[in-house]
Amino acid sequence: MATRSTYRNFTLAVYCTAYDVKRMVDQKILENSFDAISRHIKIDKVYIENFRETTIIDKETVLKVKSFFENKGIKTSGGMATYLAENHRFKSWCYTRPETRETLRKVVRDLAEVFDEFIIDDLFFENCKCEECIKAKGSKSWKEYRLELMEDISRNVIIKTAREVNPKIRIILKYPNFYDHFQFVGYNLEVQPRLFDMIYTGTETRDPEYTMQHLQEYQSYLIMRFLENTKPGGNGGGWVDPLGRRTLDRYAEQIRLTLFTKPKEITLFSYGGLLEFIRQPDGSYMPVSTLASVAGRVLDETDSFLDSLGKPYGIPSYKPLNSSGEDFLHNYLGMIGIPLEITPKFPSEADTVLLTECAKFDPEIIDKIKNFLIKGGTVIMTSGLLNALNEEVLRELVAVEYTDKKAIVNSFTFFESWLSPSTHMYYSDTPIIIPQLKYATNDAWEFITAMDKGSGFPILLQTSYAHGTLYILTIPDNFNDLYHFPAEVLTQLRRLFMANMKLYMEGPSRICMFLYDNDSFIVHSFLPNPALCNIVVKGRVKLRELRFNFEPKGFERGSETVFSLRMWPYSYMVFKIE
């Protein structure tokens, strides 16, 4: 067995789809394609798929491919993908039908006979609405029916069948990137992570503008942290693909942000997707891999400093399992430089907690807020959660109401006290639509205000409760408009969110911060142009950049030290506070 070089801080896996495995029957294609990919990246493991859509790979072929990789010193695991392609959309199997269950059992048996581990790709959902499903659903909601159905399929078809064949089998369930919508198609975060040996995280964010999901770049990091907190120690890794991108930067960024979470493993999807084939003069095709070259550079670069970072952390944001509301807002806040950590458990021991609309799914949320405030904590509530809890907030916390009125604003100011008029106005580069919040004078105070034709509308309200402080943050109708808030407004928000942390950032949106518990941090720009920002650190300190080993010059400002940085497009720096 060959010995291969590896990365220091993570293992690298490549996923081979059933289509890839089918082509690997040709030994020449297998050898040449492996050479094209492996010259750029250090592969520790491959997932070998035996089923995708309607393609079934026979056991003999799977064993042949498995043997090839193992002879190269590469570990092997199985894989499967259960879906049907229909009009360029993903259509699930109908798991209501007995024949579907039997097909699934056969696929699982074949995998369990060959491998001691297999992963289920993130197409293991249920969106069928055939007549049989409609009848079986009965009076339940689709969400209720699908959660129950997919728990049954997970428990009694996949896991039971696999363990009957191979008692030592490890089964990994890969979750897709749409974490706020899992429960609507049967992904059950309350149950499945306990059933499966490991879970895995889809960190594919692709293009935030020109793809259907419009996922923000920061999500490649944040969803990893959320699923790690959902199954601590049981999140096997992050999974990236090169699809849906305009530039290679987007592919590199997804890999990089996945690695910023310090995962056990990262998987590149897919083996065939990494390849291009160049026609030769004799009519044959030579495989090459531009994507593997890009991935290899990012993997090597990030591996060089990951062991200098501590454990990732951020401002905790409570998201009950199987909840939704203000969907994916967390990632927009991350993109304006607020480091977040989504947690499925209410962080009662934290200093500060962010609560978005999804917290409404906890029937005890008002009591938890009150207890948190009584102990001296800071609660930052979004306008979406206020809307969901309007009457309860009014009765128990503060006289603030979400109304059905809107305001179109583009100027902003701050009020330090009710006696001090604002002295500066700050302007957005586009009009922004916000909901109007109504509040009672002296029961709540405007800290940040948006203006329109002489009238003011609160962006940030504050009130005291026992020993704590409650803030209510107005979220624009279009979350993307957060990026258009003036830099001065964004700085005030960062100072609020990060008041109990050692540092915060001054500057424009689309520059992110990633924090670690050993006083290291990363600053990453997703801007297409050069930009200036300040890193403000409490106390008299120095910074050292870890990749290039230099110390940026800082200056003292009161009790803080300020470091000015020039961020090049799509670049990042890694620092340690000294």
N, C-alpha and C positions, 0 to 999 in steps of 0.2 A: 504494500500500500504506500502510495506516495505521501511525502510530508509537504505541507503547503504553508506559506506564510499567512499570518492572520492579523486582524486588527487588535489593538490592545484593549479597547474599552467596550467592544460589542462584537457580536457575530453577524455575519452578512449571509443572508439567504436569497436565493433567486427562485421564483415560482415558475414552474414549467406547466403550462396549460395542456389540456388533452390534445389540442391542435399541435403544440410544440412536440409532445411525446410521439404523436403519430408520424411527424416528419423525422424523428430520431431513429426510426427503423433503418434509414439509410445511414450506415456507419460513417461514410465520408462527410455527410452533412453534419452529423453529430460531432465528429472530431474537429472539423473546420470552424463550426459555429462556437464550440467551446473555446477553441484557441482565440477566436476574435474577441470573445467576452472576457476570458480569464486573464488576458494580457493586461487588462486595465483594472480589474477589481479582484479582491481576495475572497473567493467564495468559500464559506464554511459549510454551507448546507443548501440543499435543493428540496423543494416540495414538488413531488411528481404526481400530477393529476391523472386520475383514471376515468373521469367523467366530466363533461361540460356540454350543456345544452342537449344535443342528441348524439354527441360523439362519445362512444364507449371504447376504452382501450383494453385489449385483452391482457390477461395476467402475464403471459409470456413476454409481451412487449414491455410491460412495466418492469418485470424482473430484469430484462436485458438493460434497460436504461438505468435502473437502480444499480446494477453491477458496474456499469461504465463509470458512474460518478463515485461510487465507493472505492473503485480502483484508483481514482484520482485523489483519494484521501478526503472526500467530501461526504458529510453525513446526509442521509436521505430520510424524508418523511413523505407521507401521502397527502393528496389534496383532492377536493371535489368541489364542483360548482353546479348548483341546481337552479336552472332558470330556462326560460324559452325566450328567444328573440322574436318580437312582434312589432312591425312598423317602426323599427329603430328604437324600440323601448324594451325595458326589461319586464317580462311577464313571469310570474312565479308559477311553479307547479301548483296543481290543485291538490292540496294535501288532504282535502275532504274525501277524495276518492281512494278506495282500497287498493286499486292497481298502482297508484302513485306510491303509496307506502311500500308496496312489495318491490317496486323498482328501486326505491331508496334503500331498502334492506339489502338487495343484491349488491349495489354499489358499495355499501358500507362493509359487507362481508368480504368482498374482494380486497378492499383496502386493509382490513384488519388481518387478513391472512398473509399479507406481504409486509406490512409495516407495523412498528410498535407505536407509531404516532401519526396522526393525520390532522389536517386543518380543513375547515369548511369555509370556503370563500364567502364573501359578504352578499351573496345572492340567496341566502337561506331565509327568505321572507315570504309572506303570503299577501298577494293583492288580487287574488282570483275572486270574481263575482259571478260565477256561473250559477245556473239554477240550483245545482246541488248545494253550493255554498250558501246561497240565499235561504234555502230551506233549512239547512243545518244551523245557520245563525239564529233563526227564529226571532225572538224579541230582544236579543242582546244587541249592543252596538257592534259595529265592525271591529272596533278596537278591542272590546271584551272578548269577542269570538276568536279573533286572531291570536291574542295573547294566550288564551286557553289552548287553542289548537296547536300552536307552535311549541308550547311547553310539553304537550303530549307527544308531539313528533320528536322533540329533543330527547325526552326521557325514555319513551317506550319504543321508538323506532331506531334512532341513531345510537344512543348510548347502550341500550339493552342489547341490540344486535351485535355491536362491536365487541362488547365484553363477553358475550357468549362465545365468540370466535377466538378472542385474544384477551384474556383477563388482565394483562398488564398494559393494554392499549392506553395511550394518552390522546385525548381528543381536544382540539383547539377550535373555538368558535371565533371567527373574525367578524368584528362589528364594522359596519360601513361608516361613512363620514357624516351622515345626517342624524347626529345624536339627539336633537330635539324632536325627531319624528320616529324614532325607533318603534315606539309602542303602537303606532298606527298600522304597521305592517307585521306585527307579531314578534318583534325583537323585545324580549322581556328582561330588563336589567335587574329586576327584583329577584328573578328566579334563575335564569340561565347561567350567570356567572358562578352560582353555587353548584350547578349540575355538571358543567364542563370543567376539565382539569385546568385549562388555561383559556384566557380570552386573548384576542389580538385586535389591534386598532388600525382602522383605515385612516391614514393621514393625508389622503389625496385631497387637495384643495383646488388644484388646477387654476384656470383663469378666473379671477373674481368678477370680471365684467361680462365676458363673452361666452360663458357656459351657463347652463340652465340653473344650476344651484346657486351661483353667485357667492361661493364660500370665500371668506376673507383669509388672507395668507396666515394670520396668527393662529388659525384653527389647527394647523398641522402640529403645533406645539400643545395647544390647550386641550384638544380632545385626548391626547395621550395622557395628560395629567388627570383628566376626569376619569378615564377608564382605569388608570392606576389606582385612583382613590376608590373606585367602585369595587375592585378586586385587588387589594393591596398585595403586592408580590406576585400576583397572578396574571399580570398583563404581559404577555409574551414578547410584544414588540410592536413596531409600527410598520406600515405597508404603504409603499409609494408607487405610483405609476407615472409614465410620461405623457399621459393623454390630456387632451383639452388645454393645451398651452399655446401661447403665441411665440414665446421665446424659450430658449434653454435655461434662462435665469429662473423661470418658474419651476422647472424640474429640479434644479439645484437647490432652490430655497425649500422645497418640500422635504428633500432629504436632510438638509441642514437643520430645519426646525424640529424634525423628528428626532434627530440626534441630540439637539439641545436638551431634550428631556432625559438624557442618559438611559436609553432603553437597553434591555438585555440583547435585543436582536433587531435588525431592520431587514425587511424583505423588499426586493425590487421585483415588481410585476411588469412584464413577464420576460421569460427567456427569449421568446420570439420577438417580443416588443422591443428588445434592446438591439435587434439586428436590422441592418439594411443589406441588400444583396446587389452587388455590382456585376453587371453582365460582362463577361470576358470575351476576347476575340473568337474563342472556339465555341461560343454559345453557352458555356457553363456560367454559373453564378458564384461569385466569391463573397462570403459573408464578412461584413465589417461592422463596427459598433461605435458610432459617435456618442451615443447615449452612455455606454459603459465608460467611455473616456471621461465624460463629464462627471458621471457618478463617482468614478474612481478618484478624481481630483478632490471632490467634496468630501468623500469618505476619509481620505488620507489627511486632508487639511483639518477636519473636525476631530479626528482621532488624536491628533497631535496635542490637543489641549483639554480634552474632556476630563481627564483624570485630575486636572487642576481645579475643577469645579466641584462644589459641594452638592447638596440635595436641592433640587429646584423648589421654589416656593413663590407665593404671591398672595394678594389679598383674597381671602376665601370668599367664594360666592356659592351660596347654598342652592342646590338644584335637586329636589326630591326625585327619586327614581321614577321613570316613566312619566315625567312631567313635560309640559311645553308652555310657551308664552313668551312674547318678545323674542321669537325664535332666532337663535344664533347671535343675539345682541352682544354676548360676552366677547365675541371675536372683534367686533367693531371697537369696543372699549379697549381691548388689547392693542388694536392698531393705532390708538391715540396715545400710547405710551403708558397705559395703566396695566401693570403686571397682575394677572389674575390666576386663581386656582379654583376650579369648580370642584365642589365636594358634595356627595350625596347625603352627608350627615351634617346637621346644623353645627357650626363651629363655636360651641358655647364658650370655649376657652380662649378664643381669639380676641384681639383688641378692636378689630373692625370687620364688618361683614357687609358684602354687597348682596342685595336681594332684588332680583328681577321678577318679572311676572310669574315665572314658573314656580316660585315659592308659594303661590296660592294653592297648590296641590297638597300642601301640608295643612290639615285641619287645625293644627295647634300653632300655626305660625304667629298669630297675634300674641299669644302667651309667651312664645319663645322670644319675640321681639322685646316685649316688656321686661322679661327677666334679664335679657342681655343688656338692656339700657339701665336697669336698676343696679347691675354690677359695674356700671361705668363704661360700657362699651359704646362704640360708634356704629350706628346702622345707617347705611346708604340705601335708600329705597328708590326704585325707578318709578316714573309716572305710570308705567304699565301695571306695576303691582298696586299702586295707589288706586288705579281705575278698578282693578279686580276686587279690592278690599275697601272700597270707598266708605261704606257705612261703618265698618268696623274701625277703620283708621279714625274717622270723625268721632266715634263714640269713645274709643279707648286711648288714642294717642295725641291727636292734634286736629285743630279745625282747618283742615285743608281738603278740598274736593277737586276731583277731576271733572271737567265740564265737557260738553260736546262742542264747544267753541274752539276755533283755531286762530292763530296769529301768524302773519308772515313777517319775519324779522330779518334784519341784517346788521344791526348795531347792538353792542353789548357794553355793559358797564358793571362796576362793582360798588357795593355799599359796605363800608367798614362798620358804620353805626347809623342809627336813624337820624342823628344830628348832623352827620357829615354828608354833604352832597357829593355826588360822583364828580371826579375831576378829569377823567379820561374816558373817551369812547373808543371802542375797538370794533372793526368792521369785518364781516365775512365777505368772501368773494362771490357769493350767490345768495339770493333770498332763501330763507329756511322756514318751512312750515312746522309749527310746534302746537301741541295742545295747550289750551289755556287752563291754568290751575287757579282756583279760587281759594283764598285763605283769609283768616280773621286777623285783623291788626292786633299786634302785640302777643298773639298766641304762636305766630310763626314769623320769621324774618327772612327777607330776601337778601341773599348774599351775592348772587350773580343774577343780573337782570338783562333781558333782551328788550329792545326798544322798537317801537313803530309809531311814527307820527305823534310823538310826545307821550305815548302810553307805554307802560312797562309791563312785562310778563315774566314771571319768575322762571329762571333756569335752575337755580339752586336755592331751596328753602331750608331753613334750619330752625330747630326747636330743641329745648332741653326737656329731659324726662328723667327724674330722679338724679342719678349720678352720671347719666349718659347723654348722648346727643344723637338726635335723629335728623338726617338730611333727606330731602326729597329732590331727586334729579330729574328734570324734564328731558325726555328723549324725543328728538325730532321724529316726525312721521316717517321720513326716509332715514334709516339709520346711517346711511352713507353721508348724510349732512353733518354728522359729528366731525368728519374730516375737514369740514369747511368752517368750523368754529375758529375764531381768531386764536393765534398761538397763545396770546395772553390769557384767554379763557381756558384753554386746554391746560396751561400751566397751573392755574388756580385749582382745576379739578384734580390734577396729579398731586398737588400739595395736600389736598383734602384726603384723597384715597390713601396716600402714602405717608400720612402724618406720623405714624408710629414706626416708620422704616428709616433707615439711615440716609436714604437718598431719594431724589426725584429728578425729573427732567424738565427743562424749559425748551420750548421749540415747537415746530409744526407737527401736524399729524403724520401718520404713516412712518413714524420712527418708533420702534418697539423696544421694550426692556425685558430682559429675562434675568431673574434674580436667583442666587444660590446662597445657602446658609453658611458659607465660609467666607463671606464678604467679597465674593466674586460676582460679576454680572456681565451681560452681553448687551450691546446696543446695536440694533439692526435697522437699517434704512430700507424701506420698500418704495422710496421715491425714485422717479425716473430722472431726477436732476440732483446736482449737489445741494446740500443743505447744511445749515449751521444749527447746532443745538448746544445747550449747556447741561452738564451733569452737576447737580448740586448735592454735596455730601455734608452731613452734619459733622462739626468739629474741624480740627486742624489735621488734615490727612493728605496723603499722596495717593496717586493712582499709578499702577503699572499695567501697560498693555501686554498681554501674555503671548500673543501670536508673534509680534514683531519686537517685543522687549524694549519698549520706550516708555518714558514718563511724560505725559502731557503736563504742561504748566498750568497751575491753578492760581487763583487769587482769593484772598479772604474777603468775605462779605458778611459782616456781623459775626455770628457764631458758625457760619458755614464756609465751606471751600467750594469754589466754582471752577469747573473745568470746561473750556470751550472746545468743541469738536467740530471738525469739518467732515461730514459724512458724504462719501461718494455714492453714486446711484447703486442701489441693490448691494450695498456693502455692509460689513459689520466689524465691530471691534470687541475684544474680550479683555476685561479689566479685573484687577484685584485691588481692593482698598488696603492701603498700608499705613 
